[in-house]
Amino acid sequence: MHFEVLDGVATVRLDRPPMNALNIAVQDRLLELAAEATRREDVRAVILYGGEKVFAAGADIKEMREMDHAAMVVRSRALQESFTAIARIPKPVVAAVTGYALGGGCELALCADFRIAAEDAKLGQPEILLGLIPGAGGTQRLSRLIGPSRAKDLIFTGRQVRADEALALGLVDRVAPAAEVYEQARAWAAKLAQGPALALRAAKECVDAGLETDIETGLAIERNWFAGLFATEDRETGMRSFVEDGPGKAKFR
């Protein structure tokens, strides 16, 4: 895997040809890179990318086949922790999806805040065809994203969906020509990397945490962040710019 930072945008690049199968080593590296992206102040947005041909076609089935129940009890927690670490990066994260995003690959894309898919991309959760269910958050994140009945359709059947159907389902947020997917992801990330980092972190946490709880608790999370941001330099910059220069002209970097 590769981790590169340019102008505030970090690209996490999967590189395990031919299909970027997500073996244990890749899963553990995702955990490490999530921590690095979270820690580094020069990283203000993140792109998940598998290259021009494929995002990630799923778990390493040969490796999984050798694991028994006892081993998977331990490993399944580590698997979920690595994906959850990506989902909880307190900065905007976009998945640039080319080719296949199946099984663990689809679950990794679900950890992003925004998904841009190539016109010829295919996504799905085919674990049922192995006598399994998604184990890296797919039953939870997919149902929260597209609703329980649509999620059950994909999980129960294991079918793959093309980019146009994925867009209609809400599984991806934008479809682009394959050659433009990474560039569009970078443009989205670069724009947000210029924004107020703490406010973006607050917005992400409020939305994500609010989805996991009741509305009163969610409102309390929002209220605390809203008031807290009044103590930040970014808030002062934004309001001063609004008064002096007009709306939408503040520069936070």
URFEN-V78339 format. One record per run of one state. SS is the DSSP state (~ for helix, > for strand, _ for the rest). FROM is the first residue (numbers start at 1). TO is the last residue. If there is no record, write none. Layout:
BEGIN
SS_FROM_TO / SS_FROM_TO
END
This chain:
BEGIN
__1_1 / >_2_6 / __7_8 / >_9_13 / __14_21 / >_22_22 / __23_23 / ~_24_39 / __40_44 / >_45_49 / __50_55 / >_56_56 / __57_58 / >_59_59 / __60_60 / ~_61_65 / __66_68 / ~_69_87 / __88_91 / >_92_97 / __98_99 / >_100_102 / __103_103 / ~_104_110 / __111_113 / >_114_118 / __119_121 / >_122_124 / __125_125 / ~_126_130 / __131_137 / ~_138_146 / __147_147 / ~_148_157 / __158_159 / >_160_162 / ~_163_169 / __170_173 / >_174_176 / __177_177 / ~_178_193 / __194_196 / ~_197_211 / __212_214 / ~_215_231 / __232_232 / ~_233_245 / __246_253
END
